[in-house]
Amino acid sequence: MQKFTGIRDVKMALSKGFVFSFLIVFISCHQGLNAKEGAVGVGRAPTEAVVICSLAILVSNFFLSLLLNVVFPYGG
């Protein structure tokens, strides 16, 4: 694995992980703090947070891949 993994791969993985963690934290906190309708709303908030986080990560992964390939170009 060390033969095929370069420092560029590690930098990209850490960058994406950092952005994804912020997305998950902020979306989950927002959904939790805006839960309404008592117990039903509290039960619905995590489900909505998971769905929104999944879509946000999917979309942001696409754009991060484009951006990080410019920032960390492949040098061979």
C-alpha positions in Angstrom: 0.0 0.0 0.0 2.9 2.4 0.7 4.0 1.9 -2.9 0.8 3.2 -4.3 -0.1 5.9 -1.7 1.6 9.2 -2.0 1.6 12.3 0.1 -0.8 13.9 -2.3 -3.4 11.2 -1.5 -2.9 11.7 2.3 -3.3 15.5 1.9 -6.5 15.1 -0.2 -8.0 12.6 2.3 -7.3 14.8 5.3 -8.7 17.9 3.5 -11.9 16.1 2.6 -12.3 14.6 6.0 -11.9 18.0 7.6 -14.6 19.5 5.4 -16.9 16.5 5.7 -16.7 16.7 9.5 -17.6 20.3 9.6 -20.6 19.6 7.3 -21.8 16.9 9.5 -21.4 18.9 12.7 -23.1 22.0 11.4 -26.0 20.3 9.7 -26.7 18.0 12.6 -26.6 20.9 15.1 -28.9 23.0 12.9 -31.4 20.2 12.6 -31.3 19.4 16.3 -31.7 23.0 17.4 -34.6 23.5 15.0 -36.6 20.4 16.1 -40.2 21.2 16.7 -43.5 19.4 17.5 -42.2 17.7 20.6 -41.2 14.0 20.6 -42.2 13.6 16.9 -39.9 16.5 15.8 -37.0 15.2 18.0 -37.4 11.8 16.3 -37.6 13.3 12.9 -34.5 15.6 13.3 -31.8 12.9 13.2 -33.4 11.3 10.1 -33.5 14.6 8.3 -29.9 15.3 9.4 -28.6 12.0 8.0 -30.3 12.5 4.7 -29.1 16.1 4.3 -25.6 15.2 5.5 -25.4 12.4 3.0 -26.4 14.6 0.1 -24.1 17.4 1.2 -21.2 15.1 1.4 -22.0 13.6 -2.0 -22.2 17.1 -3.7 -19.2 18.5 -1.8 -17.1 15.5 -2.6 -17.5 16.2 -6.3 -16.5 19.9 -6.0 -13.7 19.1 -3.5 -12.3 16.6 -5.9 -12.2 19.2 -8.7 -10.7 21.8 -6.4 -8.1 19.6 -4.7 -6.9 18.3 -8.1 -6.0 21.8 -8.9 -4.4 22.6 -5.5 -2.5 19.3 -5.3 -1.7 18.4 -8.9 -0.5 15.0 -9.8 3.2 15.1 -10.5 3.8 11.5 -11.5 
